[in-house]
Amino acid sequence: MDKPVLVVMAAGMGSRFGGLKQITPVDEQGDSLMDFSLYDARQTGFETVVFVIKEAIEADFRARVGDRVARHFDVRYAFQELDRLPAGYSVPEGRVKPWGTGHAIACAAEQIDGPFAVINADDFYGRTAFQEIYDFLAGDHSPGEQAMVGYLLRNTVTEHGYVTRGVCQVEGGYLTGIVERTRIERRDGGIAYTEDGETFHPLPEDTVVSMNLWGFQRGMLAEFTGRFSAFLDEQLPRNPLRCEYYLPSVAGAQIQEGRGTVRVFTTPDSWHGVTYREDLGAVRAAIAQMKAEGRYPEQLWK
């Protein structure tokens, strides 16, 4: 059986953050949150990593991340660019926004040769989450059996603005539906989302949400590539400059069509991430505390 592959989505330039948050140091040794995810992934069994990046940041990314971990992983690169489109399609005039997380996986398809996990570059997931996904992918499953790690909403929001989360419906440990909410924030002592910036809808704090830690069988690559054209046909006329092809929408479509299942592993762990530059202080303090507790060595990549 092919060994599980880790796919790291790192092509976003971090417009709200104001820079390359994927490689911003969060400890005194210069490690980023991505380094901690890679360290946890390696400890749980992953040996191959595919970085999905933009060609414009390749040199800096290799120097600050890829080359450092190349002694521990088989490192591969895939490039997510606006013009990576199916034949017959072109980038709408004025479009600068990336096509989304589903497009990232489609761009990486040629580099993935086994079942694969997917993570964001700028989120901290924790060792347990990686172990759950690795063990699932290393098991014997049918092509239609996928998995994800779900987090409690209250553990995934920031005090400094809004976040995007996949809001999940879970029954009996399996995903039955998922909706991408692009603006979730704390308001008046609770958490709510809005679609128009004016009307807010409350969300329970124990709502299960996706942080884009997924485990897919290799056959899902055909789903990500194959559904992209239909997405473009439907969404380009409506919103040519900002529509996004979300990873969860592909998994959700399979569920709705009765063609697959998604096992949900839930974790009570708190999310750590850098959506805004103001988040850095709290993240650095959390990393320092975990090192003091012995959960991580002082230097990750000795």
Beta strands, then each sheet from edge to edge (+ up, - down):
strand 1: 5-9
strand 2: 48-53
strand 3: 74-79
strand 4: 116-120
strand 5: 123-124
strand 6: 145-152
strand 7: 163-171
strand 8: 174-187
strand 9: 190-194
strand 10: 200-203
strand 11: 208-216
strand 12: 261-267
strand 13: 272-273
sheet 1: 3+ 2+ 1+ 4+ 11- 6+ 12+
sheet 2: 3+ 2+ 1+ 4+ 11- 7+ 8- 9+ 10-
sheet 3: 5+ 13-
end
